[in-house]
Amino acid sequence: MTDDLQPALSEALNTLWTKFLPELVSRVATLESASASLAAGDLSITQQGEANVAAHKLAGVLGTFGLTKGTVLAREAEIMYSSEDGTDPELAERLGAIAEELKAIVANRK
């Protein structure tokens, strides 16, 4: 890629980030809510599925923006929510930590 295209590409990515930021924040909130419900022993199958989908979508989008750590964390959450153990309250602490890290990654993208 030539140096001439780099500013245009950066601007396009920033525009897309701004456009999709509300969805990203909502997906992270879904993960936060699911981990809190899991910790309380009250995670429904529906909520588990929503958390799985949110994590999957976050993994893809964050990778698009070069946020590799976010992709890795989101994939970890996706795997945990998609397994039969996804309703194990012992996973709540890790899933909560992942949600908090993802929240920081999304909030601090520059």
Contacts in CASP RR format, 6 or more apart in sequence:
PFRMAT RR
TARGET T0000
AUTHOR 0000-0000-0000
METHOD contacts of the structure
MODEL  1
MTDDLQPALSEALNTLWTKFLPELVSRVATLESASASLAAGDLSITQQGE
ANVAAHKLAGVLGTFGLTKGTVLAREAEIMYSSEDGTDPELAERLGAIAE
ELKAIVANRK
1 9 0 8 1.000
13 65 0 8 1.000
17 65 0 8 1.000
17 109 0 8 1.000
20 61 0 8 1.000
21 106 0 8 1.000
24 58 0 8 1.000
24 61 0 8 1.000
24 62 0 8 1.000
24 106 0 8 1.000
25 106 0 8 1.000
26 54 0 8 1.000
27 54 0 8 1.000
27 55 0 8 1.000
27 57 0 8 1.000
27 58 0 8 1.000
28 54 0 8 1.000
28 58 0 8 1.000
28 99 0 8 1.000
28 102 0 8 1.000
28 103 0 8 1.000
28 106 0 8 1.000
30 50 0 8 1.000
30 51 0 8 1.000
30 54 0 8 1.000
31 51 0 8 1.000
31 54 0 8 1.000
31 55 0 8 1.000
31 58 0 8 1.000
31 77 0 8 1.000
31 95 0 8 1.000
31 96 0 8 1.000
31 98 0 8 1.000
31 99 0 8 1.000
31 102 0 8 1.000
32 96 0 8 1.000
32 99 0 8 1.000
32 100 0 8 1.000
32 103 0 8 1.000
33 47 0 8 1.000
33 51 0 8 1.000
34 43 0 8 1.000
34 47 0 8 1.000
34 48 0 8 1.000
34 50 0 8 1.000
34 51 0 8 1.000
34 81 0 8 1.000
34 95 0 8 1.000
35 51 0 8 1.000
35 92 0 8 1.000
35 95 0 8 1.000
35 96 0 8 1.000
35 98 0 8 1.000
35 99 0 8 1.000
36 92 0 8 1.000
36 96 0 8 1.000
37 43 0 8 1.000
37 44 0 8 1.000
37 47 0 8 1.000
38 86 0 8 1.000
38 87 0 8 1.000
38 88 0 8 1.000
38 89 0 8 1.000
38 91 0 8 1.000
38 92 0 8 1.000
38 95 0 8 1.000
39 89 0 8 1.000
39 92 0 8 1.000
39 93 0 8 1.000
39 96 0 8 1.000
41 89 0 8 1.000
43 86 0 8 1.000
43 87 0 8 1.000
45 87 0 8 1.000
48 81 0 8 1.000
48 86 0 8 1.000
48 87 0 8 1.000
49 81 0 8 1.000
51 77 0 8 1.000
51 81 0 8 1.000
51 95 0 8 1.000
52 78 0 8 1.000
52 81 0 8 1.000
52 82 0 8 1.000
55 74 0 8 1.000
55 75 0 8 1.000
55 77 0 8 1.000
55 78 0 8 1.000
55 81 0 8 1.000
56 74 0 8 1.000
56 78 0 8 1.000
58 70 0 8 1.000
58 71 0 8 1.000
58 74 0 8 1.000
58 102 0 8 1.000
59 70 0 8 1.000
59 71 0 8 1.000
59 74 0 8 1.000
59 75 0 8 1.000
59 78 0 8 1.000
60 71 0 8 1.000
60 74 0 8 1.000
62 68 0 8 1.000
62 70 0 8 1.000
62 71 0 8 1.000
62 74 0 8 1.000
62 102 0 8 1.000
62 105 0 8 1.000
62 106 0 8 1.000
63 70 0 8 1.000
63 71 0 8 1.000
65 109 0 8 1.000
67 105 0 8 1.000
67 109 0 8 1.000
69 101 0 8 1.000
69 105 0 8 1.000
70 101 0 8 1.000
70 102 0 8 1.000
70 105 0 8 1.000
73 98 0 8 1.000
73 101 0 8 1.000
73 102 0 8 1.000
73 105 0 8 1.000
74 98 0 8 1.000
74 102 0 8 1.000
76 98 0 8 1.000
77 95 0 8 1.000
77 98 0 8 1.000
77 99 0 8 1.000
77 102 0 8 1.000
80 86 0 8 1.000
80 91 0 8 1.000
80 94 0 8 1.000
80 95 0 8 1.000
81 95 0 8 1.000
85 91 0 8 1.000
END
